[in-house]
Amino acid sequence: MTDTASVTITGTLQTSGGTPLANQPITFVDDKGDTIPAATTDANGNYSVKATVVAPAPNEKFTASFAGVAGSYAAATASATANVIAGTSLTINIVVS
């Protein structure tokens, strides 16, 4: 049986000027191939998702992606690395131009 752990990923999607982007989809991947649900930003550009991933996993890289809005905002990604154990939390903030 494979050990698993819950991981909570939070963050903010905003422009380089600090304007939050509301109601935008954010997708996630990690370097272990775990399935991580997508999230949608709230009115303040914040998002949060909880995933169950294979653990323990030292230095696992998680990437959050914003696909962009045609004619308004470019696509952007940001990453963070965490040592995955039970109850791991990390923050990934995405800034778009």
MMTF fields as JSON, N, C-alpha, C and O atoms, coordinates in Angstrom:
{
  "mmtfVersion": "1.0.0",
  "mmtfProducer": "UNKNOWN",
  "numBonds": 387,
  "numAtoms": 388,
  "numGroups": 97,
  "numChains": 1,
  "numModels": 1,
  "chainsPerModel": [1],
  "groupsPerChain": [97],
  "chainIdList": ["A"],
  "bondAtomList": [4, 2, 8, 6, 12, 10, 16, 14, 20, 18, 24, 22, 28, 26, 32, 30, 36, 34, 40, 38, 44, 42, 48, 46, 52, 50, 56, 54, 60, 58, 64, 62, 68, 66, 72, 70, 76, 74, 80, 78, 84, 82, 88, 86, 92, 90, 96, 94, 100, 98, 104, 102, 108, 106, 112, 110, 116, 114, 120, 118, 124, 122, 128, 126, 132, 130, 136, 134, 140, 138, 144, 142, 148, 146, 152, 150, 156, 154, 160, 158, 164, 162, 168, 166, 172, 170, 176, 174, 180, 178, 184, 182, 188, 186, 192, 190, 196, 194, 200, 198, 204, 202, 208, 206, 212, 210, 216, 214, 220, 218, 224, 222, 228, 226, 232, 230, 236, 234, 240, 238, 244, 242, 248, 246, 252, 250, 256, 254, 260, 258, 264, 262, 268, 266, 272, 270, 276, 274, 280, 278, 284, 282, 288, 286, 292, 290, 296, 294, 300, 298, 304, 302, 308, 306, 312, 310, 316, 314, 320, 318, 324, 322, 328, 326, 332, 330, 336, 334, 340, 338, 344, 342, 348, 346, 352, 350, 356, 354, 360, 358, 364, 362, 368, 366, 372, 370, 376, 374, 380, 378, 384, 382],
  "bondOrderList": [1, 1, 1, 1, 1, 1, 1, 1, 1, 1, 1, 1, 1, 1, 1, 1, 1, 1, 1, 1, 1, 1, 1, 1, 1, 1, 1, 1, 1, 1, 1, 1, 1, 1, 1, 1, 1, 1, 1, 1, 1, 1, 1, 1, 1, 1, 1, 1, 1, 1, 1, 1, 1, 1, 1, 1, 1, 1, 1, 1, 1, 1, 1, 1, 1, 1, 1, 1, 1, 1, 1, 1, 1, 1, 1, 1, 1, 1, 1, 1, 1, 1, 1, 1, 1, 1, 1, 1, 1, 1, 1, 1, 1, 1, 1, 1],
  "groupList": [{"groupName": "MET", "atomNameList": ["N", "CA", "C", "O"], "elementList": ["N", "C", "C", "O"], "formalChargeList": [0, 0, 0, 0], "bondAtomList": [1, 0, 2, 1, 3, 2], "bondOrderList": [1, 1, 2], "singleLetterCode": "M", "chemCompType": "L-PEPTIDE LINKING"}, {"groupName": "THR", "atomNameList": ["N", "CA", "C", "O"], "elementList": ["N", "C", "C", "O"], "formalChargeList": [0, 0, 0, 0], "bondAtomList": [1, 0, 2, 1, 3, 2], "bondOrderList": [1, 1, 2], "singleLetterCode": "T", "chemCompType": "L-PEPTIDE LINKING"}, {"groupName": "ASP", "atomNameList": ["N", "CA", "C", "O"], "elementList": ["N", "C", "C", "O"], "formalChargeList": [0, 0, 0, 0], "bondAtomList": [1, 0, 2, 1, 3, 2], "bondOrderList": [1, 1, 2], "singleLetterCode": "D", "chemCompType": "L-PEPTIDE LINKING"}, {"groupName": "ALA", "atomNameList": ["N", "CA", "C", "O"], "elementList": ["N", "C", "C", "O"], "formalChargeList": [0, 0, 0, 0], "bondAtomList": [1, 0, 2, 1, 3, 2], "bondOrderList": [1, 1, 2], "singleLetterCode": "A", "chemCompType": "L-PEPTIDE LINKING"}, {"groupName": "SER", "atomNameList": ["N", "CA", "C", "O"], "elementList": ["N", "C", "C", "O"], "formalChargeList": [0, 0, 0, 0], "bondAtomList": [1, 0, 2, 1, 3, 2], "bondOrderList": [1, 1, 2], "singleLetterCode": "S", "chemCompType": "L-PEPTIDE LINKING"}, {"groupName": "VAL", "atomNameList": ["N", "CA", "C", "O"], "elementList": ["N", "C", "C", "O"], "formalChargeList": [0, 0, 0, 0], "bondAtomList": [1, 0, 2, 1, 3, 2], "bondOrderList": [1, 1, 2], "singleLetterCode": "V", "chemCompType": "L-PEPTIDE LINKING"}, {"groupName": "ILE", "atomNameList": ["N", "CA", "C", "O"], "elementList": ["N", "C", "C", "O"], "formalChargeList": [0, 0, 0, 0], "bondAtomList": [1, 0, 2, 1, 3, 2], "bondOrderList": [1, 1, 2], "singleLetterCode": "I", "chemCompType": "L-PEPTIDE LINKING"}, {"groupName": "GLY", "atomNameList": ["N", "CA", "C", "O"], "elementList": ["N", "C", "C", "O"], "formalChargeList": [0, 0, 0, 0], "bondAtomList": [1, 0, 2, 1, 3, 2], "bondOrderList": [1, 1, 2], "singleLetterCode": "G", "chemCompType": "PEPTIDE LINKING"}, {"groupName": "LEU", "atomNameList": ["N", "CA", "C", "O"], "elementList": ["N", "C", "C", "O"], "formalChargeList": [0, 0, 0, 0], "bondAtomList": [1, 0, 2, 1, 3, 2], "bondOrderList": [1, 1, 2], "singleLetterCode": "L", "chemCompType": "L-PEPTIDE LINKING"}, {"groupName": "GLN", "atomNameList": ["N", "CA", "C", "O"], "elementList": ["N", "C", "C", "O"], "formalChargeList": [0, 0, 0, 0], "bondAtomList": [1, 0, 2, 1, 3, 2], "bondOrderList": [1, 1, 2], "singleLetterCode": "Q", "chemCompType": "L-PEPTIDE LINKING"}, {"groupName": "PRO", "atomNameList": ["N", "CA", "C", "O"], "elementList": ["N", "C", "C", "O"], "formalChargeList": [0, 0, 0, 0], "bondAtomList": [1, 0, 2, 1, 3, 2], "bondOrderList": [1, 1, 2], "singleLetterCode": "P", "chemCompType": "L-PEPTIDE LINKING"}, {"groupName": "ASN", "atomNameList": ["N", "CA", "C", "O"], "elementList": ["N", "C", "C", "O"], "formalChargeList": [0, 0, 0, 0], "bondAtomList": [1, 0, 2, 1, 3, 2], "bondOrderList": [1, 1, 2], "singleLetterCode": "N", "chemCompType": "L-PEPTIDE LINKING"}, {"groupName": "PHE", "atomNameList": ["N", "CA", "C", "O"], "elementList": ["N", "C", "C", "O"], "formalChargeList": [0, 0, 0, 0], "bondAtomList": [1, 0, 2, 1, 3, 2], "bondOrderList": [1, 1, 2], "singleLetterCode": "F", "chemCompType": "L-PEPTIDE LINKING"}, {"groupName": "LYS", "atomNameList": ["N", "CA", "C", "O"], "elementList": ["N", "C", "C", "O"], "formalChargeList": [0, 0, 0, 0], "bondAtomList": [1, 0, 2, 1, 3, 2], "bondOrderList": [1, 1, 2], "singleLetterCode": "K", "chemCompType": "L-PEPTIDE LINKING"}, {"groupName": "TYR", "atomNameList": ["N", "CA", "C", "O"], "elementList": ["N", "C", "C", "O"], "formalChargeList": [0, 0, 0, 0], "bondAtomList": [1, 0, 2, 1, 3, 2], "bondOrderList": [1, 1, 2], "singleLetterCode": "Y", "chemCompType": "L-PEPTIDE LINKING"}, {"groupName": "GLU", "atomNameList": ["N", "CA", "C", "O"], "elementList": ["N", "C", "C", "O"], "formalChargeList": [0, 0, 0, 0], "bondAtomList": [1, 0, 2, 1, 3, 2], "bondOrderList": [1, 1, 2], "singleLetterCode": "E", "chemCompType": "L-PEPTIDE LINKING"}],
  "groupTypeList": [0, 1, 2, 1, 3, 4, 5, 1, 6, 1, 7, 1, 8, 9, 1, 4, 7, 7, 1, 10, 8, 3, 11, 9, 10, 6, 1, 12, 5, 2, 2, 13, 7, 2, 1, 6, 10, 3, 3, 1, 1, 2, 3, 11, 7, 11, 14, 4, 5, 13, 3, 1, 5, 5, 3, 10, 3, 10, 11, 15, 13, 12, 1, 3, 4, 12, 3, 7, 5, 3, 7, 4, 14, 3, 3, 3, 1, 3, 4, 3, 1, 3, 11, 5, 6, 3, 7, 1, 4, 8, 1, 6, 11, 6, 5, 5, 4],
  "groupIdList": [1, 2, 3, 4, 5, 6, 7, 8, 9, 10, 11, 12, 13, 14, 15, 16, 17, 18, 19, 20, 21, 22, 23, 24, 25, 26, 27, 28, 29, 30, 31, 32, 33, 34, 35, 36, 37, 38, 39, 40, 41, 42, 43, 44, 45, 46, 47, 48, 49, 50, 51, 52, 53, 54, 55, 56, 57, 58, 59, 60, 61, 62, 63, 64, 65, 66, 67, 68, 69, 70, 71, 72, 73, 74, 75, 76, 77, 78, 79, 80, 81, 82, 83, 84, 85, 86, 87, 88, 89, 90, 91, 92, 93, 94, 95, 96, 97],
  "secStructList": [7, 7, 7, 3, 3, 3, 3, 3, 3, 3, 3, 3, 3, 3, 3, 6, 6, 1, 7, 5, 7, 7, 1, 7, 3, 3, 3, 3, 3, 3, 6, 6, 7, 7, 7, 7, 7, 7, 3, 3, 7, 7, 6, 6, 1, 3, 3, 3, 3, 3, 3, 3, 3, 3, 1, 7, 3, 3, 3, 3, 3, 3, 3, 3, 3, 3, 7, 7, 5, 6, 6, 6, 5, 7, 7, 3, 3, 3, 3, 3, 3, 3, 3, 3, 7, 6, 6, 3, 3, 3, 3, 7, 7, 3, 3, 3, 7],
  "xCoordList": [0.838, 0.0, 0.886, 1.907, 0.5, 1.251, 0.8, -0.399, 1.749, 1.426, 1.015, 1.584, 0.024, -0.417, -0.445, -0.406, -0.513, -0.614, -1.466, -1.503, -2.145, -2.915, -1.994, -1.159, -2.177, -1.416, -2.415, -3.3, -2.284, -3.123, -2.265, -1.221, -2.721, -2.017, -2.897, -4.055, -2.346, -3.057, -2.233, -1.031, -2.876, -2.156, -3.075, -4.282, -2.473, -3.196, -2.797, -1.632, -3.77, -3.537, -3.751, -4.837, -2.696, -2.826, -1.929, -1.017, -2.209, -1.379, -0.097, 0.004, 0.869, 2.121, 1.881, 2.722, 0.749, 0.381, -0.387, -0.737, -0.659, -1.333, -2.844, -3.503, -3.407, -4.856, -5.207, -4.693, -6.079, -6.466, -7.344, -8.122, -7.217, -8.035, -9.034, -8.662, -10.312, -11.382, -11.922, -11.843, -12.468, -13.175, -12.337, -12.839, -11.061, -10.16, -9.737, -9.432, -9.715, -9.302, -7.788, -7.015, -7.388, -5.982, -5.821, -6.577, -4.846, -4.585, -3.244, -2.401, -3.059, -1.878, -1.291, -2.014, 0.026, 0.736, 1.844, 2.269, 2.306, 3.499, 4.444, 4.062, 5.665, 6.65, 6.57, 7.398, 5.586, 5.379, 4.205, 3.958, 3.475, 2.351, 1.056, 0.144, 0.96, -0.281, -1.396, -1.134, -2.638, -3.793, -4.161, -4.441, -4.16, -4.496, -5.681, -5.626, -6.755, -7.928, -7.614, -6.691, -8.382, -8.253, -8.95, -9.72, -8.67, -9.298, -9.751, -9.338, -10.6, -11.047, -10.786, -11.056, -10.259, -9.977, -11.28, -12.294, -11.216, -12.375, -12.313, -11.494, -13.169, -13.24, -11.94, -11.685, -11.106, -9.831, -8.642, -7.491, -8.922, -7.862, -7.222, -6.223, -7.783, -7.241, -7.771, -8.889, -6.966, -7.416, -6.865, -5.874, -7.52, -7.08, -7.554, -8.678, -6.699, -7.057, -6.388, -5.272, -7.089, -6.535, -6.419, -7.367, -5.252, -5.008, -4.415, -3.792, -4.615, -3.972, -2.891, -3.163, -1.658, -0.515, 0.28, 0.126, 1.131, 2.0, 3.012, 3.587, 3.22, 4.146, 4.874, 4.41, 5.952, 6.65, 7.388, 7.812, 7.532, 8.206, 9.04, 8.5, 10.337, 11.177, 11.346, 11.505, 11.309, 11.557, 10.649, 11.111, 9.366, 8.413, 8.03, 7.702, 8.077, 7.785, 6.328, 5.858, 5.625, 4.238, 4.196, 4.847, 3.426, 3.311, 1.845, 1.007, 1.542, 0.204, 0.237, 1.188, -0.811, -0.836, -2.137, -3.225, -1.983, -3.099, -3.001, -1.956, -4.07, -4.036, -4.06, -3.795, -4.374, -4.436, -5.828, -6.714, -6.004, -7.27, -6.914, -6.208, -7.397, -7.056, -7.324, -8.414, -6.316, -6.44, -6.317, -6.331, -6.197, -6.123, -4.892, -4.119, -4.719, -3.647, -2.936, -3.571, -1.615, -0.817, -0.899, -1.179, -0.652, -0.574, 0.62, 1.605, 0.515, 1.605, 1.608, 0.57, 2.784, 2.924, 3.836, 4.617, 3.712, 4.606, 4.745, 3.845, 5.872, 6.136, 6.64, 7.15, 6.478, 7.04, 7.399, 6.803, 8.368, 8.818, 8.525, 8.701, 8.071, 7.758, 8.192, 8.248, 8.492, 8.712, 7.347, 6.791, 6.813, 5.446, 5.389, 5.966, 4.674, 4.327, 2.866, 2.27, 2.281, 0.873, 0.629, 1.332, -0.372, -0.776, 0.095, 0.094, 0.832, 1.694, 0.861, -0.173, 1.321, 0.701, 1.783, 2.909, 1.441, 2.372, 1.612, 0.429, 2.294, 1.701, 2.405, 3.634, 1.603, 2.13, 1.362, 0.184, 2.015, 1.39, 1.764, 2.925, 0.767, 0.977, 0.793, -0.213, 1.775, 1.7, 1.701, 2.557, 0.726, 0.603, 0.851, 0.742, 1.187, 1.402, 0.281, 0.271],
  "yCoordList": [-1.18, 0.0, 1.247, 1.285, 2.251, 3.491, 4.474, 4.649, 5.113, 6.147, 7.423, 7.773, 8.11, 9.373, 10.452, 10.161, 11.699, 12.838, 13.907, 14.02, 14.686, 15.805, 17.016, 17.283, 17.731, 18.948, 20.05, 19.876, 21.178, 22.336, 23.375, 23.783, 23.8, 24.817, 26.062, 26.006, 27.181, 28.445, 29.452, 29.269, 30.509, 31.556, 32.635, 32.621, 33.576, 34.713, 34.878, 34.71, 35.208, 35.561, 37.064, 37.572, 37.769, 39.214, 39.735, 39.049, 40.97, 41.612, 42.115, 42.154, 42.496, 43.036, 44.336, 44.742, 44.993, 46.2, 45.923, 46.854, 44.639, 44.275, 44.122, 43.927, 44.206, 44.04, 42.55, 41.788, 42.127, 40.706, 40.349, 41.175, 39.118, 38.631, 37.623, 36.542, 37.993, 37.161, 36.171, 36.391, 35.083, 34.072, 33.488, 33.266, 33.243, 32.682, 31.275, 31.035, 30.339, 28.971, 28.852, 29.449, 28.068, 27.776, 26.256, 25.537, 25.774, 24.336, 24.046, 24.933, 22.802, 22.413, 21.115, 20.24, 21.001, 19.749, 19.646, 20.647, 18.431, 18.235, 17.314, 16.685, 17.246, 16.457, 14.963, 14.203, 14.529, 13.1, 12.529, 11.324, 13.395, 12.926, 12.723, 12.061, 13.288, 13.176, 13.98, 14.96, 13.562, 14.298, 15.359, 15.045, 16.605, 17.721, 18.457, 18.849, 18.646, 19.336, 20.788, 21.386, 21.342, 22.753, 23.611, 23.108, 24.902, 25.857, 27.067, 27.247, 27.883, 29.137, 30.256, 30.111, 31.372, 32.49, 33.123, 33.128, 33.661, 34.362, 35.837, 36.216, 36.662, 38.082, 38.824, 39.87, 38.29, 38.92, 38.271, 38.557, 37.39, 36.714, 35.554, 35.003, 35.173, 34.079, 32.729, 32.63, 31.699, 30.341, 29.382, 29.67, 28.243, 27.206, 25.871, 25.751, 24.868, 23.521, 22.529, 22.747, 21.443, 20.377, 19.136, 18.758, 18.506, 17.313, 16.217, 16.485, 14.998, 13.852, 13.363, 13.025, 13.327, 12.962, 11.845, 11.57, 11.21, 10.16, 10.804, 11.849, 10.171, 10.713, 9.572, 8.437, 9.788, 11.074, 11.359, 10.442, 12.623, 13.035, 14.279, 15.385, 14.117, 15.29, 16.124, 15.596, 17.416, 18.368, 18.154, 18.175, 17.949, 17.795, 19.178, 20.075, 19.337, 20.625, 20.653, 19.747, 21.717, 21.951, 23.209, 24.204, 23.164, 24.307, 24.673, 23.812, 25.961, 26.503, 27.269, 28.002, 27.099, 27.731, 28.479, 28.027, 29.635, 30.464, 30.522, 30.889, 30.166, 30.064, 31.408, 31.476, 32.478, 33.799, 34.126, 33.273, 35.378, 35.857, 36.568, 37.576, 36.052, 36.607, 38.109, 38.566, 38.867, 40.305, 41.073, 42.304, 40.378, 41.068, 40.688, 41.553, 39.388, 38.926, 37.726, 36.83, 37.717, 36.607, 35.418, 35.575, 34.249, 33.047, 33.183, 33.851, 32.539, 32.613, 31.373, 30.748, 31.027, 29.921, 30.355, 31.299, 29.647, 29.838, 28.491, 27.655, 28.286, 26.999, 27.182, 28.236, 26.115, 26.048, 24.601, 23.681, 24.412, 23.073, 22.844, 23.739, 21.629, 21.292, 19.868, 19.017, 19.628, 18.271, 17.742, 18.186, 16.814, 16.348, 15.332, 14.247, 15.731, 14.863, 15.16, 16.021, 14.488, 14.714, 16.183, 16.768, 16.773, 18.139, 19.226, 20.347, 18.938, 19.939, 21.064, 20.82, 22.297, 23.475, 24.279, 24.369, 24.864, 25.746, 26.834, 26.683, 27.925, 29.06, 29.258, 29.254, 29.432, 29.723, 30.934, 30.818, 32.082, 33.291, 33.468, 33.313, 33.794, 33.972, 35.443, 36.052, 36.012, 37.405, 37.417, 36.8, 38.13, 38.19, 39.614, 40.58, 39.709, 41.04, 41.36, 42.434],
  "zCoordList": [0.0, 0.0, 0.0, 0.686, -0.757, -0.87, 0.202, 0.42, 0.867, 1.842, 1.116, 0.082, 1.668, 1.087, 2.165, 3.36, 1.718, 2.63, 1.976, 0.751, 2.79, 2.246, 2.124, 2.988, 1.029, 0.761, 0.466, -0.371, 1.142, 0.861, 0.161, 0.67, -1.021, -1.791, -1.807, -2.223, -1.355, -1.386, -2.156, -2.349, -2.592, -3.289, -3.787, -3.546, -4.492, -5.053, -6.511, -6.873, -7.334, -8.74, -8.851, -8.574, -9.262, -9.4, -10.507, -10.968, -10.926, -11.935, -11.282, -10.056, -12.091, -11.569, -10.807, -10.004, -11.044, -10.314, -9.037, -8.312, -8.747, -7.511, -7.601, -6.58, -8.808, -8.968, -8.951, -9.769, -8.025, -7.99, -9.183, -9.661, -9.658, -10.771, -10.228, -9.772, -10.283, -9.728, -10.752, -11.96, -10.238, -11.036, -12.17, -13.272, -11.893, -12.897, -12.493, -11.325, -13.443, -13.126, -12.963, -13.712, -11.968, -11.707, -11.737, -11.084, -12.488, -12.545, -11.879, -11.743, -11.468, -10.708, -11.233, -11.71, -11.139, -11.385, -10.357, -9.78, -10.134, -9.326, -10.085, -11.071, -9.616, -10.356, -10.089, -10.59, -9.308, -9.041, -9.825, -9.785, -10.544, -11.354, -10.592, -11.087, -9.386, -8.621, -9.282, -9.98, -9.06, -9.56, -8.536, -7.379, -8.963, -8.082, -8.701, -9.866, -7.928, -8.492, -8.85, -8.296, -9.771, -10.146, -9.093, -8.275, -9.126, -8.217, -9.037, -10.183, -8.435, -9.045, -8.045, -6.852, -8.543, -7.648, -7.16, -7.858, -5.928, -5.374, -5.778, -6.615, -5.192, -5.545, -5.266, -5.863, -4.357, -4.014, -4.712, -4.381, -5.688, -6.421, -5.678, -6.14, -4.529, -3.726, -4.19, -4.695, -4.016, -4.306, -3.268, -2.597, -3.149, -2.23, -2.759, -3.246, -2.663, -3.094, -2.154, -1.684, -1.893, -1.067, -1.936, -2.623, -1.901, -2.711, -1.847, -0.82, -2.271, -1.635, -2.58, -3.732, -2.083, -2.911, -2.247, -1.057, -3.044, -2.52, -1.568, -1.873, -0.418, 0.588, 1.267, 1.164, 1.935, 1.996, 0.697, -0.006, 0.394, -0.837, -0.543, -0.503, -0.338, -0.091, -1.349, -2.449, -1.167, -2.263, -3.466, -4.607, -3.219, -4.318, -4.834, -4.058, -6.162, -6.796, -7.254, -7.942, -6.856, -7.259, -8.113, -7.795, -9.201, -10.101, -10.269, -10.535, -10.112, -10.339, -11.65, -11.923, -12.472, -13.788, -14.037, -13.681, -14.658, -15.108, -16.622, -17.159, -17.319, -18.78, -19.489, -20.69, -18.765, -19.37, -19.866, -19.892, -20.259, -20.819, -22.114, -22.095, -23.238, -24.547, -24.588, -24.246, -25.009, -25.137, -23.835, -23.846, -22.714, -21.421, -20.599, -20.185, -20.368, -19.49, -20.096, -20.652, -19.983, -20.49, -19.533, -18.345, -20.067, -19.231, -18.287, -18.604, -17.123, -16.153, -15.274, -15.053, -14.778, -13.841, -12.696, -12.816, -11.605, -10.464, -9.771, -9.838, -9.106, -8.467, -7.043, -6.663, -6.275, -4.921, -4.64, -5.2, -3.779, -3.408, -1.937, -1.111, -1.615, -0.226, 0.079, -0.809, 1.322, 1.811, 2.229, 3.234, 1.483, 1.701, 2.833, 2.767, 3.866, 4.983, 5.302, 4.654, 6.259, 6.598, 6.928, 7.752, 6.281, 6.57, 5.983, 6.492, 4.941, 4.309, 3.706, 3.084, 3.898, 3.278, 2.581, 3.069, 1.44, 0.765, 0.034, -0.27, -0.246, -0.927, -2.258, -2.335, -3.309, -4.635, -5.167, -5.506, -5.241, -5.77, -7.237, -7.616, -8.058, -9.49, -9.827, -9.463, -10.528, -10.97, -12.491, -13.125, -13.077, -14.539, -15.019, -14.264, -16.303, -16.891, -17.847, -18.449]
}
